[in-house]
């Protein structure tokens, strides 16, 4: 899938999980916690493509992300060679270890431990990186200043101005990272190529078995199905969820609607 679709799907799932999930576990959600979770989920939905040399994740942070990609790709290839089964084919560089559920969970646990131990630096750093990735993925929808500048401003705003801020996310923000990475893998699974989501479980004598949707339902990344159907649906879903689940947004939207109606009536 394209970066814009990954970012939108991550944002939509993040909003749904943070917004509706808080009711299931009876923990009050704030606008800050919901938006932080959704933003991190949206950016993390581009992270698995760090194993591709020309992806948004690889090119976003100059030499730092390029170096990270050059570490991830050979590591994934080595792991592939060490664990492949008799029917596995390929090299394991792209859509390898970074597209597995185990890797997503591991990264999420590390973020959880780090944010629980060091608090704000890890939380704000994670939010900034993920916002920069998400905004870059949404470049087609968000023109204007460089995404790193926007990401820095939004990180500050989320921490200082949004009700609830980011403080309450320490210790569990890694769940948003893991979820975003899983959303990415599932998004790739419905395109023409599957992903080894269940590695290292052996499936049909393959440990890197490409999980995917039924072939009749798969579509080409960047093709007309994604750009004409999937992209617009994800955009509408994300906006609708933001209104429904972010505390304070629905009353504000209703108040604005009433204000506009009064203006039209008086005119």
C-alpha positions in Angstrom: 0.0 0.0 0.0 1.0 3.6 -0.5 2.3 5.7 2.4 -0.9 7.7 2.6 -3.0 4.6 2.9 -0.8 3.2 5.6 -0.9 6.5 7.6 -4.7 6.8 7.3 -5.4 3.2 8.2 -3.1 3.6 11.3 -4.8 6.8 12.3 -8.3 5.2 11.9 -7.4 2.1 13.9 -5.6 4.1 16.5 -8.6 6.4 17.0 -11.0 3.5 17.3 -8.9 1.5 19.7 -8.0 4.5 22.0 -11.5 5.9 21.8 -13.7 2.9 22.2 -11.2 0.8 24.1 -11.2 3.3 27.0 -14.8 2.5 27.6 -14.2 -1.2 27.6 -11.6 -1.0 30.3 -13.4 1.8 32.1 -10.4 4.2 32.0 -11.4 7.8 31.2 -9.8 9.0 27.9 -8.6 12.6 27.4 -8.3 14.3 24.1 -4.5 14.2 24.6 -4.3 10.5 25.2 -6.6 9.6 22.2 -4.8 11.9 19.8 -1.4 10.8 20.9 -2.3 7.2 20.6 -3.8 7.7 17.1 -0.8 9.9 15.9 1.7 7.3 17.0 -0.3 4.5 15.5 -0.5 6.4 12.2 3.3 7.0 12.0 4.2 3.5 13.2 2.1 2.2 10.3 5.0 3.3 8.0 7.8 1.9 10.2 7.9 -1.6 8.7 9.1 -0.3 5.4 12.4 0.7 7.0 13.5 -2.5 5.2 13.1 -0.8 1.8 15.8 1.6 0.7 13.5 4.1 -0.9 10.6 4.1 1.5 9.3 7.1 3.5 10.6 5.5 6.7 14.1 5.1 5.3 14.3 8.6 3.7 12.6 10.6 6.5 15.4 11.3 8.9 18.4 11.7 6.6 21.5 9.7 7.4 20.0 8.3 10.7 17.1 6.5 9.0 19.3 5.4 6.1 21.8 3.8 8.6 18.9 2.2 10.4 17.6 0.7 7.1 21.1 -0.6 6.2 21.2 -2.4 9.5 17.6 -3.7 9.3 17.9 -5.1 5.8 20.9 -7.4 6.3 19.7 -8.4 9.7 16.4 -9.5 8.2 18.2 -11.3 5.4 20.4 -13.1 7.9 17.4 -14.1 10.0 15.7 -15.4 6.9 18.6 -17.6 5.9 18.9 -19.0 9.4 15.2 -19.8 9.9 13.9 -20.6 6.4 12.1 -23.9 5.8 12.3 -26.2 2.8 9.7 -24.3 0.7 10.7 -20.7 1.6 12.0 -18.7 -1.4 13.3 -15.2 -1.6 15.9 -13.1 0.2 14.1 -11.8 3.3 15.2 -8.2 2.8 11.9 -6.5 2.0 8.7 -7.7 3.8 10.8 -9.7 6.1 11.2 -9.5 9.9 9.8 -6.0 10.2 6.5 -7.3 8.7 6.0 -9.9 11.4 3.7 -9.8 14.5 6.5 -10.9 16.7 8.7 -8.0 15.7 5.9 -5.5 16.2 5.1 -6.8 19.7 8.8 -6.7 20.6 9.2 -3.0 19.5 6.0 -2.2 21.4 7.3 -3.8 24.6 10.6 -1.9 24.3 8.7 1.4 23.9 6.5 0.6 26.8 9.4 -0.2 29.1 11.3 2.9 27.9 8.4 5.3 28.4 7.6 3.8 31.8 11.3 4.2 32.9 12.2 7.6 31.4 8.7 9.2 30.8 8.4 12.4 28.8 11.6 12.1 26.7 10.6 8.7 25.3 6.9 9.7 24.9 7.7 12.9 23.1 10.4 11.4 21.0 8.1 8.6 19.9 5.3 11.0 19.2 7.6 13.3 17.2 9.1 10.5 15.1 5.7 9.0 14.3 4.1 12.4 13.5 6.9 13.1 11.1 6.4 9.8 9.4 2.6 10.1 9.3 2.7 13.7 7.9 5.2 12.7 5.3 3.0 9.8 4.3 0.1 12.3 4.0 2.1 14.8 1.9 -0.5 14.6 -0.8 -3.1 15.9 1.6 -1.0 18.1 3.9 1.0 20.6 1.8 3.0 23.4 3.3 6.0 23.6 5.7 8.4 20.6 6.0 6.8 17.7 7.9 9.6 17.8 10.5 8.6 21.4 11.4 4.9 20.5 11.5 5.7 17.4 13.6 7.7 19.4 16.1 4.8 22.0 16.4 2.2 19.3 16.8 4.2 17.4 19.4 4.5 20.6 21.5 0.8 21.4 21.0 -0.3 17.8 22.0 1.9 18.0 25.2 1.1 21.6 26.2 -2.2 22.7 24.8 -4.5 19.6 24.2 -6.5 18.7 27.3 -4.9 15.8 29.1 -1.6 16.2 27.2 0.7 13.3 26.6 1.7 12.5 30.2 -0.9 9.7 30.7 0.5 7.7 27.8 3.8 6.7 29.4 4.0 2.9 30.0 1.5 1.9 27.3 2.4 4.0 24.2 4.2 1.1 22.8 0.9 -0.6 22.2 0.2 2.2 19.6 3.5 1.4 17.9 2.9 -2.3 17.8 -0.7 -1.8 16.5 0.5 0.6 13.8 3.1 -1.9 12.6 0.5 -4.7 12.6 -1.9 -2.4 10.6 0.9 -1.9 8.0 1.5 -5.6 7.7 -2.2 -6.3 7.3 -2.5 -3.6 4.7 0.3 -5.1 2.7 -1.4 -8.5 3.0 -4.4 -7.4 1.0 -2.2 -6.2 -1.9 -0.7 -8.6 -4.5 2.1 -9.8 -2.2 1.5 -11.3 1.2 3.5 -10.8 4.4 5.2 -13.3 6.8 3.0 -12.1 9.6 3.1 -15.4 11.7 6.9 -16.0 11.5 8.4 -18.2 12.8 5.4 -20.6 12.9 5.8 -23.3 10.2 3.0 -23.2 7.6 3.1 -25.7 4.7 6.8 -26.2 5.3 7.5 -22.4 5.2 8.4 -20.3 8.2 8.1 -17.1 6.2 4.7 -18.0 4.8 3.2 -15.0 3.0 -0.2 -14.4 4.7 -2.7 -12.6 2.5 -6.3 -12.2 1.7 -8.0 -14.3 -1.0 -6.5 -13.6 -4.3 -9.7 -12.3 -5.8 -9.8 -9.6 -3.1 -6.2 -8.4 -3.5 -5.3 -5.2 -5.3 -2.2 -3.6 -6.7 -0.4 -1.1 -4.5 -1.0 2.4 -5.9 -3.6 1.0 -8.4 -7.1 2.4 -9.1 -8.7 0.3 -6.3 -6.4 1.9 -3.7 -6.5 5.5 -5.0 -10.2 5.6 -5.9 -11.8 3.4 -3.3 -9.5 2.5 -0.3 -7.9 6.0 0.1 -11.2 8.0 0.2 -12.9 5.5 2.5 -10.0 5.6 5.0 -10.1 9.4 4.9 -13.8 9.5 5.7 -13.4 6.9 8.4 -10.5 8.8 10.0 -12.4 12.1 10.1 -15.6 10.5 11.4 -13.8 8.6 14.1 -12.0 11.8 15.2 -15.4 13.5 15.6 -16.9 10.6 17.5 -14.1 9.5 19.9 -11.9 12.4 20.7 -13.4 14.0 23.8 -14.7 17.5 23.1 -14.7 17.3 19.3 -18.3 16.3 18.8 -19.8 19.0 21.1 -17.5 21.6 19.3 -18.7 20.3 15.9 -22.3 20.5 16.9 -21.9 24.0 18.3 -20.2 25.1 15.1 -23.1 23.6 13.1 -25.6 25.5 15.2 -23.6 28.7 14.8 -23.5 28.4 11.0 -27.2 27.6 10.9 -28.0 30.8 12.9 -25.8 32.8 10.6 -27.6 31.5 7.5 -31.0 32.0 9.1 -30.2 35.6 10.2 -28.8 36.4 6.7 
